[in-house]
Amino acid sequence: ILRSFNRIHRKVVRNLFGRCDNYVACAKPFELMFKKLNNLAYSENFDDAELYASLLQFGELVNSNIFSMYLEMIGVPNHWFDPRPFIKTEGINSKATLRLPESQELISAGVTKLLEEHKTLVTAGFIASNLDSDRNSILDLDGSDDSAAIITVGVHGRVRYIKDIDGISSDDNPIPGDTRNIYKYVEKDHYYERFEGKKAPVRINSIRILAVNRNPTRISSYRR
């Protein structure tokens, strides 16, 4: 798994930054991450659950850093930040539950300040840390939706989820190819009514976090 992880991400880095004026310097942050992950994998202090959580965390960290560096390369200044000091849980690894009030307080103090200093921020979704010990933890499946909701609430902002979907249908069983009832986007209230108790492109729990705090929310497809 580790070899595949390293190989795939090295290929992405090479394809995106191969023409970088100083490729070695561009690739160095990722090589350091790969080395740290390898060291963790062979640590005797790690059990399978913690290795699993760490592998997922490194995937999110590497991917978000790649995105941040690519934005810089195409002329979009941004600041990458680690979400783990701000999004806190009770429990560790994959057996963790979100501590929302504490997370909101930390985000309100820390991420709001970053927004004052930087026009564009980039971070990783899905990952967090234990409130008491700072050990690795991860949110539920599709937890990146929750990450966006938590940060939005903490900075008193608005959020737009952009999903890799054909659109959002008003029908439970849309006819293939029929776009009459497919919407490019829906607002939060309509979405909540449409998908409560059903499989949804954005986690209903995320929408619930936003609904309680009345944060403007839009769910959309980038294909349409």
C-alpha positions as CSV (number, residue, x, y, z in Angstrom):
1,I,0.0,0.0,0.0
2,L,2.8,2.4,0.9
3,R,4.7,1.7,-2.3
4,S,1.5,2.3,-4.3
5,F,0.8,5.5,-2.4
6,N,4.2,6.9,-3.0
7,R,4.3,5.8,-6.6
8,I,1.0,7.4,-7.5
9,H,1.6,10.7,-5.8
10,R,5.2,11.0,-7.1
11,K,3.7,10.6,-10.6
12,V,1.1,13.3,-10.0
13,V,3.8,15.6,-8.6
14,R,6.1,14.9,-11.6
15,N,3.3,15.5,-14.1
16,L,2.2,18.7,-12.6
17,F,5.6,20.2,-11.6
18,G,8.0,18.5,-14.0
19,R,8.5,21.8,-15.8
20,C,9.0,23.7,-12.6
21,D,12.2,25.9,-12.8
22,N,13.6,24.0,-9.8
23,Y,11.8,20.6,-9.8
24,V,13.9,19.3,-6.9
25,A,12.8,22.2,-4.7
26,C,9.1,21.8,-5.8
27,A,9.2,18.1,-5.0
28,K,11.1,18.3,-1.7
29,P,8.0,18.9,0.6
30,F,6.3,15.8,-0.8
31,E,9.5,13.7,-0.5
32,L,9.7,14.7,3.2
33,M,6.0,13.6,3.7
34,F,6.7,10.3,2.0
35,K,9.7,9.7,4.2
36,K,7.8,10.6,7.4
37,L,4.9,8.2,6.4
38,N,7.4,5.4,5.8
39,N,8.9,5.9,9.2
40,L,5.5,5.9,10.8
41,A,4.6,2.7,9.0
42,Y,7.5,0.8,10.4
43,S,7.2,2.2,13.9
44,E,6.6,-0.4,16.6
45,N,4.4,2.0,18.5
46,F,1.8,2.0,15.7
47,D,-1.1,-0.4,15.6
48,D,-3.1,-1.1,12.5
49,A,-5.8,1.4,13.4
50,E,-3.4,4.3,13.8
51,L,-1.5,3.4,10.6
52,Y,-4.8,3.4,8.7
53,A,-5.7,6.8,10.1
54,S,-2.2,8.1,9.4
55,L,-2.3,6.8,5.8
56,L,-5.6,8.6,5.2
57,Q,-4.3,11.8,6.8
58,F,-1.2,11.8,4.7
59,G,-3.3,11.3,1.6
60,E,-5.3,14.4,2.4
61,L,-2.2,16.4,3.4
62,V,-0.3,15.5,0.2
63,N,-3.3,16.1,-2.1
64,S,-4.1,19.5,-0.6
65,N,-0.5,20.6,-0.7
66,I,-0.3,19.6,-4.4
67,F,-3.4,21.7,-5.1
68,S,-2.0,24.6,-3.2
69,M,1.3,24.5,-5.1
70,Y,-0.5,24.1,-8.4
71,L,-2.5,27.3,-7.7
72,E,0.7,29.1,-6.9
73,M,2.2,27.9,-10.2
74,I,-0.7,29.2,-12.3
75,G,-0.6,32.5,-10.5
76,V,-3.1,32.2,-7.7
77,P,-1.4,33.1,-4.4
78,N,-2.7,31.1,-1.5
79,H,-1.9,29.9,2.0
80,W,-2.1,26.3,3.0
81,F,-2.9,25.4,6.6
82,D,-3.2,22.2,8.6
83,P,-6.8,21.7,9.9
84,R,-5.9,19.4,12.7
85,P,-5.1,22.1,15.3
86,F,-8.6,23.5,14.7
87,I,-10.9,20.5,14.1
88,K,-11.1,18.5,17.3
89,T,-12.6,15.1,18.2
90,E,-13.2,12.9,21.1
91,G,-11.4,9.6,20.5
92,I,-8.7,8.8,18.0
93,N,-8.1,7.2,14.7
94,S,-11.3,6.2,12.9
95,K,-13.2,5.9,16.2
96,A,-13.7,9.6,16.8
97,T,-16.6,11.9,17.2
98,L,-16.6,15.6,16.4
99,R,-16.3,18.1,19.2
100,L,-18.1,20.9,17.4
101,P,-18.2,23.7,20.0
102,E,-14.5,23.4,20.8
103,S,-13.7,23.2,17.0
104,Q,-15.8,26.3,16.3
105,E,-14.0,28.2,19.0
106,L,-10.5,27.3,17.7
107,I,-11.5,28.1,14.1
108,S,-13.1,31.4,15.0
109,A,-9.8,32.5,16.7
110,G,-7.2,30.9,14.3
111,V,-8.7,30.5,10.8
112,T,-10.4,33.9,11.0
113,K,-7.0,35.5,11.6
114,L,-5.6,33.6,8.6
115,L,-8.4,34.9,6.4
116,E,-7.5,38.5,7.4
117,E,-3.9,37.8,6.3
118,H,-4.6,35.8,3.1
119,K,-7.2,36.2,0.4
120,T,-7.2,32.4,-0.5
121,L,-6.8,29.6,2.0
122,V,-6.3,25.9,1.1
123,T,-6.6,23.1,3.6
124,A,-7.3,19.3,3.8
125,G,-10.6,17.8,4.6
126,F,-11.6,14.7,6.6
127,I,-8.8,14.9,9.1
128,A,-8.7,16.1,12.7
129,S,-7.0,15.5,16.0
130,N,-8.0,14.5,19.5
131,L,-8.9,17.4,21.7
132,D,-6.9,16.2,24.7
133,S,-3.9,14.4,23.2
134,D,-3.6,15.9,19.7
135,R,-3.3,12.3,18.3
136,N,-4.5,11.7,14.8
137,S,-8.2,11.2,14.1
138,I,-10.5,11.1,11.1
139,L,-14.1,12.1,10.5
140,D,-16.8,9.8,9.2
141,L,-17.0,8.7,5.6
142,D,-17.2,11.8,3.3
143,G,-16.0,13.8,6.3
144,S,-14.6,16.5,4.0
145,D,-18.2,17.7,3.8
146,D,-18.2,18.1,7.6
147,S,-14.8,19.9,7.5
148,A,-16.2,22.5,5.1
149,A,-19.3,23.0,7.3
150,I,-17.3,23.2,10.5
151,I,-14.8,25.8,9.1
152,T,-17.7,27.8,7.5
153,V,-19.5,28.0,10.8
154,G,-16.3,28.9,12.7
155,V,-15.5,31.9,10.4
156,H,-19.2,32.9,10.1
157,G,-19.0,32.5,6.3
158,R,-20.9,30.9,3.4
159,V,-20.1,27.7,1.7
160,R,-20.5,26.3,-1.8
161,Y,-20.1,22.5,-2.3
162,I,-19.0,21.7,-5.8
163,K,-19.4,18.0,-6.5
164,D,-18.4,15.7,-9.3
165,I,-22.0,14.9,-10.3
166,D,-24.2,15.4,-13.3
167,G,-26.5,17.7,-11.3
168,I,-29.0,17.5,-8.5
169,S,-32.2,15.8,-9.4
170,S,-35.7,16.7,-8.1
171,D,-36.7,13.0,-8.6
172,D,-35.6,9.9,-6.6
173,N,-35.4,8.0,-9.9
174,P,-34.5,10.4,-12.7
175,I,-34.8,9.2,-16.3
176,P,-31.3,8.8,-17.8
177,G,-30.6,11.7,-20.2
178,D,-33.6,13.7,-19.1
179,T,-32.3,17.0,-17.7
180,R,-35.6,18.8,-17.2
181,N,-35.5,18.1,-13.5
182,I,-31.8,18.3,-13.0
183,Y,-30.5,21.4,-11.4
184,K,-27.0,22.9,-11.5
185,Y,-27.3,23.9,-7.9
186,V,-29.8,24.0,-5.0
187,E,-29.9,26.1,-1.8
188,K,-29.6,24.6,1.6
189,D,-33.2,24.5,2.6
190,H,-34.4,22.8,-0.6
191,Y,-31.5,20.3,-0.4
192,Y,-32.3,19.4,3.2
193,E,-35.9,18.6,2.4
194,R,-35.0,16.7,-0.8
195,F,-32.4,14.4,0.8
196,E,-33.2,13.9,4.4
197,G,-33.0,10.1,5.1
198,K,-31.7,9.4,1.6
199,K,-28.3,9.0,-0.2
200,A,-27.1,12.5,-0.8
201,P,-24.1,14.1,-2.7
202,V,-23.3,16.1,0.4
203,R,-23.7,14.6,3.8
204,I,-26.9,15.6,5.5
205,N,-25.0,15.9,8.8
206,S,-22.9,18.7,7.2
207,I,-26.0,20.5,6.0
208,R,-27.5,20.1,9.5
209,I,-24.4,21.8,11.0
210,L,-24.9,24.7,8.6
211,A,-28.6,24.9,9.0
212,V,-28.5,25.3,12.8
213,N,-26.1,28.3,12.4
214,R,-28.0,29.8,9.4
215,N,-24.9,29.8,7.1
216,P,-25.7,30.5,3.5
217,T,-25.1,27.2,1.6
218,R,-25.2,26.1,-2.0
219,I,-24.7,22.6,-3.4
220,S,-23.7,22.5,-7.1
221,S,-22.2,20.4,-9.9
222,Y,-19.2,21.6,-11.8
223,R,-20.2,19.5,-14.9
224,R,-23.1,21.8,-15.8
